[in-house]
Amino acid sequence: MSGDLRRIEVIDDAMAEVLRRKTPAERLAIGFGLWRSARKLLRGQLASLHPDWDAARLDQEVARKLSHGAL
């Protein structure tokens, strides 16, 4: 894979092979882990930008952003 940033959606052949060898459950676990990490990072960013928001408001905004793809 080249370093062309316009093509970051293209998976490297070696990584594709690693993922092919995973079971469906393992691939699903990887996906859930990525989602949890994204949620944690987004919540932390929002908490630092909006220190006045309570936990419920932070959770609501995180859910809105993740469900609508608006980061």
N, C-alpha and C positions, 0 to 999 in steps of 0.2 A: 504494500500500500504506500502511495506517495504521501508527502507532507502537505498536499493540497488541501487547505482548510475548507474549500468549497465542497469537498467530498467526505466530510467527517462521518456521514451516515453509512459509508461503505465499511463493512467489517473486514478486518484483516483475515487472510486465508488461514493462518495458524490459529487465530482465535475461533474462527468458524469451526475448525476441526475439533478444538477443545470442547466447544458447546455441543457439537454433534455427538460426542462421546458421553455426554451427561444424560442422565435419565430425565424424563419429563418432570419428575418431582424435584430433581436437583436444579433444573432450569427455572422452574417456578420459584423455588427458594431463592435463587439468585435475583430474580425479578422483584420479589417481595423485599429482599434486602436493599436493593437499589431504591425502591419506593420509600422504605422507611428512612433511608439516609437522606433522600431529597426532602422528605417531610421535616426531618429534624433540622436540616440546614435552613430550610425556608422559615421554619418557626423561629429559629434563633435570629435570623436576619430581621424578621418582622418584630420580634421582641426588642431588638436593639433600636430599630427605627421608631417604635411606638411603645416606649416604656410605660405609658399610661394605660395600655390595654391590659385587661385581665385575661386569664387563661382561656375562658370561653370565647372571648373575642378573637384571640390569637388562633384558636382551633377553627373557628368559623372562617377566618380569612385564609388560613392554610387550605382548608377544604375547598373553598371557592377557587383559589388559584390553581390547585392541583386538578380539580375537576373540569376547569374551563381552559386550561393550558395558558393562563395569563400570568407569566412570571414577570 
